[in-house]
Amino acid sequence: MKELLNKINKARQSIKSNPLKKAGRNTHSKYDYYTPEQVSKLVNDACVDLQLLNTFELKRTELGLVAQLTVWDLESDLNKTFEIATEIPSITATNIAQQLGGAVTYSERYLLMIIYDIKDNNLDFDTDNKPEKAKSEKQTNFEARAITQPEVDKWNGKIYGGNSVYIDNIKVIPPAEQIERLKLHPNYKPDEKK
C-alpha cells in the first residue's frame, strides 16, 4: 500500500507544479476555480506517467448516495477507495438522467480534488490576501461547499441572502443546485416579508 500512497503523493506534487490557470470564476464571492474539465485533465496528466487509474462509482446505501473513487496502481494492482456522501441535485428544466449526471460530475470532481489535494479557490481567511468583496457585503467567514445530509438535518430551514445557510453557527454557501433542492425541503422556511 505504501507504494500506491507514494504514487498518489507524486501525482499531488506534479499537479501543484502545473501552471494551469483556473478557468472558472465565481462572480458572487469573487474567486477563480478549476472547472470539472480542468480537474480531470490535471489528474489525468499527473496519473498517466505514474501508471495510476481512477475509477468512479455512485452507490445507494441505507444512508443515501455515496460517491466512491478507487485509485488503482496498474503496475502492482494495489488500490485504495475513497468516498463521500452525495445527493442528486434538483436542477430546474432537466430530467432525472441529467440530474444524475450532475451528481456524478460534481461528486467525481470533489473526490479527485480531495485525493489529489487540489484547492478549489483562494478563500484563505488567515491571510491578508483575501478575495475582493462587494462593498455592501459584510466581512464574515464562510465556507463555500456542499452540505451533507446530517447537516441538512441540523439546518434551521432558512436561506439567507438567497445563497447561504448556517450549520452549527458557521455560514455555508452551498452550490446553487443544492440551494434549489433546499427550497423543496419540508423544513424550508421562506422569508415572510410584509
C-alpha positions as CSV (number, residue, x, y, z in Angstrom):
1,M,0.0,0.0,0.0
2,K,2.9,2.3,0.7
3,E,3.9,2.2,-3.0
4,L,0.4,3.3,-4.0
5,L,0.4,6.2,-1.5
6,N,3.8,7.3,-2.7
7,K,2.5,7.4,-6.3
8,I,-0.6,9.5,-5.2
9,N,1.8,11.8,-3.4
10,K,4.0,12.2,-6.5
11,A,0.8,12.9,-8.5
12,R,-0.1,15.6,-6.0
13,Q,3.3,17.3,-6.4
14,S,3.0,17.2,-10.2
15,I,-0.4,18.8,-10.0
16,K,0.8,21.5,-7.6
17,S,3.7,22.4,-10.0
18,N,1.3,22.7,-13.0
19,P,0.9,26.3,-14.1
20,L,-2.6,25.8,-15.5
21,K,-4.7,28.9,-14.8
22,K,-8.1,28.4,-13.2
23,A,-10.8,28.9,-15.9
24,G,-13.9,29.1,-13.7
25,R,-15.0,32.3,-11.9
26,N,-17.4,32.7,-9.0
27,T,-18.7,36.2,-9.6
28,H,-20.6,36.4,-6.3
29,S,-17.6,35.6,-4.0
30,K,-15.1,36.8,-6.5
31,Y,-12.7,33.9,-6.8
32,D,-11.4,31.7,-9.5
33,Y,-11.7,27.9,-9.5
34,Y,-10.8,24.8,-11.6
35,T,-13.6,23.6,-13.8
36,P,-14.5,19.9,-13.7
37,E,-12.7,19.5,-17.1
38,Q,-9.6,21.1,-15.7
39,V,-9.6,18.9,-12.6
40,S,-9.9,15.9,-14.8
41,K,-7.0,17.0,-17.1
42,L,-4.8,17.9,-14.2
43,V,-5.3,14.5,-12.6
44,N,-5.1,12.5,-15.8
45,D,-1.8,14.2,-16.8
46,A,-0.3,13.5,-13.4
47,C,-1.5,9.9,-13.3
48,V,-0.5,8.7,-16.8
49,D,3.2,8.6,-16.2
50,L,2.8,7.1,-12.7
51,Q,0.5,4.3,-14.0
52,L,-2.4,5.3,-11.9
53,L,-6.1,4.8,-12.9
54,N,-9.1,6.3,-11.2
55,T,-12.5,4.6,-11.3
56,F,-15.7,6.2,-10.1
57,E,-18.9,4.6,-8.8
58,L,-22.1,6.1,-7.3
59,K,-23.8,3.7,-4.9
60,R,-27.1,3.9,-3.0
61,T,-26.7,2.8,0.7
62,E,-29.1,2.8,3.7
63,L,-27.7,6.2,4.5
64,G,-28.2,7.6,1.0
65,L,-26.0,8.1,-2.1
66,V,-22.2,7.6,-1.7
67,A,-19.7,8.5,-4.3
68,Q,-16.6,6.3,-4.5
69,L,-13.4,6.8,-6.3
70,T,-10.8,4.0,-6.4
71,V,-7.2,4.7,-7.3
72,W,-5.5,1.7,-9.0
73,D,-1.8,1.2,-9.3
74,L,-1.7,-0.5,-12.7
75,E,1.8,-1.9,-12.1
76,S,1.0,-3.7,-8.8
77,D,-2.8,-4.0,-8.8
78,L,-2.9,-2.3,-5.4
79,N,-5.9,0.0,-4.9
80,K,-7.4,2.4,-2.4
81,T,-11.1,3.6,-2.3
82,F,-12.1,7.0,-1.1
83,E,-15.8,8.0,-0.6
84,I,-18.0,11.0,0.2
85,A,-21.8,11.3,0.8
86,T,-23.6,13.0,-2.1
87,E,-27.1,13.7,-3.4
88,I,-28.8,14.0,-6.8
89,P,-29.3,17.8,-7.4
90,S,-32.7,19.2,-8.2
91,I,-31.8,21.3,-11.3
92,T,-34.7,23.1,-13.0
93,A,-35.6,22.3,-16.6
94,T,-33.8,18.9,-16.5
95,N,-34.8,15.3,-16.4
96,I,-33.6,12.8,-13.8
97,A,-30.8,11.4,-16.0
98,Q,-29.4,15.0,-16.4
99,Q,-29.7,15.5,-12.6
100,L,-27.9,12.2,-12.0
101,G,-25.2,13.3,-14.4
102,G,-24.8,16.4,-12.3
103,A,-24.3,14.3,-9.2
104,V,-21.7,12.2,-10.9
105,T,-19.8,15.1,-12.4
106,Y,-19.6,17.1,-9.2
107,S,-19.1,14.1,-6.9
108,E,-16.2,12.8,-9.0
109,R,-14.7,16.3,-9.2
110,Y,-14.7,16.8,-5.5
111,L,-13.3,13.3,-4.8
112,L,-10.4,13.9,-7.3
113,M,-9.8,17.3,-5.6
114,I,-9.7,15.7,-2.1
115,I,-7.4,12.8,-3.2
116,Y,-5.0,14.9,-5.2
117,D,-5.1,17.9,-2.9
118,I,-6.4,20.4,-5.5
119,K,-7.5,23.6,-3.9
120,D,-10.8,24.9,-5.3
121,N,-10.4,28.6,-4.5
122,N,-8.3,31.2,-2.8
123,L,-10.5,31.8,0.2
124,D,-7.9,31.8,2.9
125,F,-9.1,33.9,5.9
126,D,-5.8,33.5,7.8
127,T,-4.0,35.8,5.3
128,D,-4.3,39.4,4.3
129,N,-4.7,38.3,0.7
130,K,-8.5,38.0,0.9
131,P,-10.7,37.9,-2.2
132,E,-12.3,41.2,-3.2
133,K,-15.7,41.7,-1.5
134,A,-18.7,43.7,-2.6
135,K,-18.9,46.9,-0.5
136,S,-22.3,46.1,0.8
137,E,-21.3,42.6,1.9
138,K,-20.3,42.0,5.5
139,Q,-16.7,40.7,6.0
140,T,-17.6,37.4,7.6
141,N,-16.0,34.0,7.4
142,F,-17.9,31.3,5.5
143,E,-17.4,28.0,3.8
144,A,-18.2,27.6,0.1
145,R,-19.1,23.9,-0.2
146,A,-21.9,21.4,-0.4
147,I,-23.6,20.5,2.8
148,T,-24.1,16.9,3.9
149,Q,-27.3,15.1,4.8
150,P,-26.5,15.2,8.5
151,E,-26.0,18.9,8.2
152,V,-29.3,19.3,6.4
153,D,-30.9,17.5,9.4
154,K,-29.4,20.3,11.6
155,W,-30.5,23.1,9.2
156,N,-32.9,25.7,10.6
157,G,-34.9,25.8,7.3
158,K,-33.7,29.3,6.4
159,I,-31.8,30.5,3.4
160,Y,-30.0,33.8,3.9
161,G,-29.3,36.3,1.1
162,G,-30.6,33.7,-1.4
163,N,-27.4,31.7,-1.3
164,S,-26.3,30.7,2.2
165,V,-27.3,28.7,5.3
166,Y,-25.9,28.4,8.8
167,I,-24.8,25.0,10.1
168,D,-23.5,24.9,13.7
169,N,-23.3,28.8,13.6
170,I,-21.0,28.6,10.5
171,K,-22.1,30.4,7.3
172,V,-22.0,27.9,4.4
173,I,-22.6,28.8,0.8
174,P,-23.6,25.6,-1.0
175,P,-23.7,25.2,-4.8
176,A,-26.7,26.8,-6.4
177,E,-28.3,23.5,-7.3
178,Q,-28.2,22.5,-3.6
179,I,-29.9,25.7,-2.6
180,E,-32.7,24.9,-5.1
181,R,-33.1,21.5,-3.5
182,L,-33.2,23.0,0.0
183,K,-36.1,25.2,-1.2
184,L,-38.1,21.9,-1.8
185,H,-37.2,20.5,1.7
186,P,-40.1,20.2,4.1
187,N,-38.3,22.3,6.7
188,Y,-37.7,25.2,4.4
189,K,-39.0,28.5,5.8
190,P,-39.2,31.1,3.0
191,D,-38.7,34.7,4.1
192,E,-42.0,36.3,5.0
193,K,-41.6,39.9,4.0
194,K,-44.6,42.1,4.9
